[in-house]
Each structure stands twice: as C-alpha cells, then as structure tokens.
Amino acid sequence: MATRCSSFDLLGTAGAARTGVLHLPHGSVPTPAFMPVGTRGTVRGLTPRDLRGLGASMVLANTYHLWVRPGHEDLRALGGLHRFMGWDGPILTDSGGFQVFSLKEHVKVSEDGVRFRSPLDGQHRHLTPELAVEIQETFGVDVAMALDECIEVPATRDRTASSTDRTTRWLHRQLTSRRQPDRTALFGIVQGGLFTDLRVAHAQELASLDLDGYAIGGLSVGEPQETMFEMVEAVTPHLPTDRVRYLMGVGKPLDIYGAVLRGVDLFDCVLPTRVGRHGLVWTWHGRMNMKNARYRLDDRPLDAGCTCEACTGGFSRAYLRHLYVTDELLGKRLLSVHNLHFYQDLMRRLRGAIGAGDEAVSALGAQVAAASEPAPEGA
Amino acid sequence: MATRCSSFDLLGTAGAARTGVLHLPHGSVPTPAFMPVGTRGTVRGLTPRDLRGLGASMVLANTYHLWVRPGHEDLRALGGLHRFMGWDGPILTDSGGFQVFSLKEHVKVSEDGVRFRSPLDGQHRHLTPELAVEIQETFGVDVAMALDECIEVPATRDRTASSTDRTTRWLHRQLTSRRQPDRTALFGIVQGGLFTDLRVAHAQELASLDLDGYAIGGLSVGEPQETMFEMVEAVTPHLPTDRVRYLMGVGKPLDIYGAVLRGVDLFDCVLPTRVGRHGLVWTWHGRMNMKNARYRLDDRPLDAGCTCEACTGGFSRAYLRHLYVTDELLGKRLLSVHNLHFYQDLMRRLRGAIGAGDEAVSALGAQVAAASEPAPEGA
C-alpha cells in the first residue's frame, strides 16, 4: 500500500487495556471509543449537533441500508455520506455482509460473493468483496470494513475454518481493488467462530498483512459473555499494537468494559438507542425502566449527576415515564440521548482510568457493575 | 371578578387587523400569535428549548388527554403542567369538550355536563363545566377555556340556538366556580354555528360579561373557508377591543392571514406538526412535498432563507427526503421544526405588517398566497 490515511497512537496501557488516539481523515478519535449507530445515515431522532453535544466523536452507518436507499451512486452525486448526513467527523461503515447474511433463505454464497433478494425493494442484488469496498469508497467514509462471510454460530470446525479462509481470500481481493487508500481506510475482520486456535491463526494471518485496523467479527451473536471474552483474549495479543482494534456490535456496558480490559479500542452497538426507545436507561446508580409505576410521581431528573439534555432540560422521571406511556417521540429522543451520553461517559471514564493505572481501572469495573444492576428502590 | 391575571395591550391596527401584547402570568405574548399544539404535554418530538429556538412564546395543551393521562391530581402532585413539561412560558389548555364530543356514540350530554366512556382507559367519566375549570386550574395553566357544547355542523337553527344557550349557562357556572382567577384566566367561547345572527347575539352576550378573553369556537370543522371568514367577520366587531381574540383550531397560513384581517389575535392548529410528520412543508417559495422524487438529488437546504434547525443544520432536501422515505424519527422532528418556524415567521411578519399599515398587510397577503401554492419546479 502506497499511502495510508489512518494511524493509531498508543498513549497508555493498564494491563492489556489501552488508551490512544485514532487519527482519520475527518478527525481524531480518543480511544477506547464508542460509535453511535446511524443505520440509514441518521442516529434515530438525533441531529449531528446532538451527537457532538453528547460527546460522540465518530459514528457508524450501515452499508447495506444505504446501498439500497438512497444508493451509493446517489450518495456520490450528493457529495458523499458526510455531507449527506451533515456529520463532519469520522464515519465507519460496516461492509453490508452482516445484514445480507441475516436474510438467510434469500442468500446464495459463492466464492465470487453473495447473491440475495433485498426485502426492501425486492431486487436481486450481488454483493462481491470488490463491490463492498467500491460502495464504501463511494460513500467517502473514513473507514471501510472488509466483506467477510458471516456464518451461523455455533458451526462445525470444518465449516468455520473454510469460511474463515474464504474471508481471507476476499480480503486479498479487496486490498487489490481499493481505489482510494489515501481517503478511506480498510479494516480487516478476524473470524474463526468459537474456535480459539482458528481465531489465533486468523489473527496472525491478518496481522502479517499490515492492515489499517483490525476488527473482531462473528461475536455478540448469542454466545455467553465468557466465551466472547475468551475469543477476544485469544485474538488481541496477536494483533499489532500500533493498529486500532474494533469489536463489532458489542455491547452492554460490562461487555465493553471486559473487552477493553482485553485490549479492544473501538465499539459500536444499537443497544443504547434501541433500548432507550423502549424506556430503558443506564445511570451510574443502576438501570432504570421508565415504564415502571415507581416513577409516576417522581419529580427528580433521570440522573442528577448527568449533564445530558434529558437530565438537564427540566424533565422529571414522571414526565419521561409519561412520554413513554403515551408513546411520544420526545421520549424516544430524550432516552436515546441519555443512553448515548452514558456510553460516551463510560468511554471517557475508561480512558481516564487506563491513564491512571490498574487500580483506577478496577475501581471503574465496580462502578460499571453497579450501573448494570437494576437501580435500587429510592435511588 | 376581584382579580384578573391577564391583560391585552392593543399596539396598532390596520383595518380590522390588530397587533398587541397579551400579558399572562408566565410571560407576554406578542400578537397575532400562533400556539404550537402539545396535546399530551409535548409538542411531538420537540423540547421546550427547541420551541423557544423557533420563536414560540405560548403553547397549547389538551385538557382531555392530560386529564386521562397522567391525570390532574398527578399533575398537582408534580407541581403543575409548566413544571411537568419543562416549559416556563404561557400555556393555554382547551376545555376537553372538543375531544369528548368527538367520541360521539359514547357521549351523553345533559344540562349537568357530559358523560362518556374514555377509549384510552375504558373508564366512564363525567365532565361538568365546573370540573373542566377545576382540572385546568389544577394544571396551573395561564389560560383555561370554558367548557362549551360542541355540536355537529351543519345543525338546525333551533338546535344551534339551544346549544349556544347551554354554552352560556355553562359559562356562568364556570365563572362562579373559579378558584384562582389571579393565576388562571378564563376565556369564553362564542358559538352559534353557521348562523350569523346567532353568532352576533352570542358575541354580544359574552362581551357583556367582561371576560378575560374571547374565543371563537365551532369553526374549522369542514365548512368552506369563506363561511368561516363570514362568521369571524360577524363576531369580532362585537367583542371588546381590549381583550384578546382567539380562533380555535385554525388553520392553514391563508386561514390565519384572513382571520387576522378580520380582527383575530391568537391561533392554534396541529397542522404544521401533523403534515410535517407526513413530509409536507411550507416555505416562502411554496409548499413542498418531501417525498417527491424531484428532491432525490437536490442538495440545497429546504429553504436557504430560513433560519430554522432543519434549514441551517447542513441537511439537504435529498437527505430530508431520505429521512421521510425511510420513516426516520429525525425527519419528523426536522420537518415539524421547520413548519412551526414557518408559522412563527408568518406571525412575526403579520405583526410587522400591521405595524407598518395597510399596504404592508396586503403585500404580505400575496406572499402568504405564494407560500400556499406548490413550489414551482426548480424553486
């Protein structure tokens, strides 16, 4: 590769946990970092200004959805995804593979790529590794993800091994087909299912390719947290220390905390916005379910210690409960803002704790555990 | 009445059109004014800060909906509606009558009040004139509306006359039952259906009662615009000039313009938010339907001359169309903001034009007419 548009500065460690800065064409991202998910080029209900306000520095969007609507050629004509969604910070897109493979019965995989019928418009489409890169480069995103084969979990060892090999062959095709490595970084994805040795072998193989960044894929798909941690712990020691590491689709606060302890830098997950829309929030005094009758006459803010718009806008828990009960848009918006702010706060605390050393990291673990329990009565 | 908590200063006129200031316990409202509708204590998707930002000075909420959920006793315990919804400016509530009478088959009217079965919770409820005032005083709003009988339009002259009489008897009971005239103003409602003489007689009768403010009800229920204007024009000359005049539930920009020409000061309508959620917006260069394919590759802002969040946030028409097509929350939010901003801008222009005189008012009429036509191709 002649040019590279991304770099990673490691600033400190505490055990295997790392803090650093990921430099990308549209800005720098302090890590560990969490990317809010803007599936169709919008984080549900929030403006880019809202996202900046709650502390997000980088967002994720979904290639599959944006490929189908509005389409990458339209996005090219409109000046790219940044301009389209009004977000001038770094953007990472997934490869579209995960969504396509989720279609199951409508999918036909071959060495060439994936054929499928899109439920959104009924059209037959063919996603190849080369096309996945082309689409993302057309979006003009900071980070494109390589197309990988996503198989069911658990799968047999043979099937997992041969699928992982195909993912590697696809990656090679994509490294060759890239047209703008100076504008869009390409991250590879370590696969290997739930087989530690396959994971290690794949990590080593990808490490030898000196990629822009390294993702860990195929996890957070229903396996126990412990298994997920095992896989992460097996993989990260084999990845280059001067490249960012991204655990795709993870997760709950304790998942993120545990993965950071095992050397991961970057995360994305729909959880904070999705559960927010369903009335569930995290606070440092515990999880709260806003539909709960205990908040009916509770005139305190959601979290008096929180600085987000939902907590400082003069809204009581009783009001937020009312918005949930009446299915009002403002409720979905405010609880999404709060949860995303909580996640950004979690990442800030992680960065601070890693900078401060082992003791701070372990103290933070107790706080994250408390935030993951139901809030005690009266809290 | 011993005390009064509202007053109206007439600042200028142009023909029958008036500009002034309505003073209320929670602030002053320059008129002509438009109140965004926050049915359940929230203007769909927007925070009070958003409402301030787009220039709203007073909002409307619905007594019926808030009576059922969360209930006026809960609202009392929570410190009233202002605190509940986080809005510290003036609030007006309707009486709940319009919603109750809309239930039709489940409604039984007597001299005492209205019995009905609430579809929201299946409970049998009984709304009397006294209770309607009590509920609104418990909310602690700046303006309570008297409970009036709402009948079908068109109705016979006899039925209309006897219903209007009942509305007057109910008003007397409410004037007597008020407990906090120093905190919550009570506006009466001129009825009389589509009969000019009944309208005039009722206006004169209510005028003699020296009320805090005067609403015109029973219009904008399907009658032609011309008929609505006729009724307004018949009524306003008989209302005291030193009291505010409120045309309930009206309307489109040209309805508002025409009613202002006929001496109305205050308006509310769900239209700007409701049609915004369905992709329709007003601009000074015409109405736009954001689902239209012509905006697919249109990278201009909605209205380059508009200062609202949707027009200045870096969003193209193509993006707003995409948000509509994909049914994204942010689209509903941004188009609601834009339309409410347009309405506030309309009211600002009306106030300015009335201050400047007849010529300015009639020039504005041409602008409002242009804004009401479909935007020309290329605009």
Boltz contact constraints between the chains, C-beta under 6 A:
constraints:
  - contact:
      token1: [A, 40]
      token2: [B, 326]
      max_distance: 6.0
  - contact:
      token1: [A, 42]
      token2: [B, 328]
      max_distance: 6.0
  - contact:
      token1: [A, 42]
      token2: [B, 330]
      max_distance: 6.0
  - contact:
      token1: [A, 44]
      token2: [B, 329]
      max_distance: 6.0
  - contact:
      token1: [A, 45]
      token2: [B, 329]
      max_distance: 6.0
  - contact:
      token1: [A, 45]
      token2: [B, 330]
      max_distance: 6.0
  - contact:
      token1: [A, 47]
      token2: [B, 313]
      max_distance: 6.0
  - contact:
      token1: [A, 70]
      token2: [B, 322]
      max_distance: 6.0
  - contact:
      token1: [A, 77]
      token2: [B, 297]
      max_distance: 6.0
  - contact:
      token1: [A, 78]
      token2: [B, 299]
      max_distance: 6.0
  - contact:
      token1: [A, 78]
      token2: [B, 318]
      max_distance: 6.0
  - contact:
      token1: [A, 84]
      token2: [B, 319]
      max_distance: 6.0
  - contact:
      token1: [A, 86]
      token2: [B, 313]
      max_distance: 6.0
  - contact:
      token1: [A, 86]
      token2: [B, 314]
      max_distance: 6.0
  - contact:
      token1: [A, 86]
      token2: [B, 315]
      max_distance: 6.0
  - contact:
      token1: [A, 297]
      token2: [B, 77]
      max_distance: 6.0
  - contact:
      token1: [A, 299]
      token2: [B, 78]
      max_distance: 6.0
  - contact:
      token1: [A, 313]
      token2: [B, 47]
      max_distance: 6.0
  - contact:
      token1: [A, 313]
      token2: [B, 86]
      max_distance: 6.0
  - contact:
      token1: [A, 314]
      token2: [B, 86]
      max_distance: 6.0
  - contact:
      token1: [A, 315]
      token2: [B, 86]
      max_distance: 6.0
  - contact:
      token1: [A, 318]
      token2: [B, 78]
      max_distance: 6.0
  - contact:
      token1: [A, 319]
      token2: [B, 84]
      max_distance: 6.0
  - contact:
      token1: [A, 322]
      token2: [B, 70]
      max_distance: 6.0
  - contact:
      token1: [A, 326]
      token2: [B, 40]
      max_distance: 6.0
  - contact:
      token1: [A, 328]
      token2: [B, 42]
      max_distance: 6.0
  - contact:
      token1: [A, 329]
      token2: [B, 44]
      max_distance: 6.0
  - contact:
      token1: [A, 329]
      token2: [B, 45]
      max_distance: 6.0
  - contact:
      token1: [A, 330]
      token2: [B, 42]
      max_distance: 6.0
  - contact:
      token1: [A, 330]
      token2: [B, 45]
      max_distance: 6.0
